[in-house]
Amino acid sequence: MADELIPITLFVGMYWMIAYMTRVLSDNRVRRELINVNADAATIEHLFLKAKDENPGTSLKWGIVAVAIGGALVAIHLLGLSAEDPLTYGAIFLAGGSALLVHYALIRSTDTGE
């Protein structure tokens, strides 16, 4: 089992590394262009510093998804299912999808309540 996970982990790690490097290079290029056109500090602060703070729902979403998938993995272990059982993958996808629907419902209820 561990021998199968090594190539998968390397592939996923390389993907995230390339995506992160692309984002860093893109952000640096945008910053350089903003400096060249003499953009004001408020614009730069809005684009790069506040963008992460404006969407706290993202952390909530991935927290709910992680807890749901963790719960599914615990249930799979307790039920004694193996990696070859289709029910194993179904439980994981069902938990992840349900978590996204719960997040959507939470966001919709807070948006209409204001």
N, C-alpha and C positions, 0 to 999 in steps of 0.2 A: 504494500500500500504506500509506504513512504517513497519507494522508487517511482511511483506514478505521480506523486505530488511535486517532485522536484522540477520536472519540465513545466508543469502548469504554473508553479510559483515563479519560475524564472520568466515565463512568457508574460504573466500578469505584471511582474515587477518591471520588466523592460517597457511594457506598454505605459505604465504610470510614470516611469522616468522620462520617456519621450514626451508624454503629454505635459508633464511639469516643466520640462526644459522649453517646450514650445510656448507655454504660457509666460514663462519668465522672459524669454526673448521678445515676445509680442508686447508685453507690458513695458519693457525697456524701450522698445522702438516707439511706442505711443508717448512715453514720457519725454523722449528725445524730441519728438515732433512738437509736443506742447511747449517745450523750452524754446525751440526754434521760432515758434510763432508768438512767443511772449504771452502765453496764457496766464491768467491771473491765478493766484494761489487757491482761491475758493474752488475753481474748476478742477484743479489738480487734486485738491483734498477730497472733493466730492467723488471723483472717479476712482481714486485708489485707496483712500483711507476709510470713507464711510460706506463704501459698497459692501463690505463684509458685515458691518453692523446693522445694515438696513433690513436684512433678511434672516431674522433669528429662526424662522420656520424651517429652514434647511437643517439646522441642528436637531430640531424636534423630529423632523421627518426621519432622518437617518438613525436617531435614537430609538424611535418606535420600531423601525424596520429591524435594527440589530437585536432588540429585545425579542421581537416576534420570531426571528430566525433562530435565535438562541433557544427560545422555548421549544421550537420545532425540533431542534437537534437533541434537546434533553428528552423530549417525548419519543423521538426515534430510538434513542439509546435505551430508554425504559421499556419500550415495546420490543426491543431485540431485533429491529430491522437491520438489514445489511445494505451495503452500497449497491447491490445488484437488484434490490427490490424497487419497482417503479413507484411504490407508495412512498418511499423515502424522498424521492425528488418531488413528488406531488405535495407532500407535507411542507417541504421547504418553500416551494413556489406559492402554495396556498397561504402560508404564514406571511411571506413577503408581500404578496398582493393584498392580503387583508390589512396589513400594517399601512400600506399606502392609501387604502380606502379610508381607514380610520383617520389618518392624517388629513386627507381631503375633507372628511366630514368635520373635523375640528377646525380647520381653516375656514370652511364655509360658514360654520356656526358663529365664529368670531367676527367674520366680515359682515354678516347680516345683522348681528347684534349691536353694532355701533351706530 
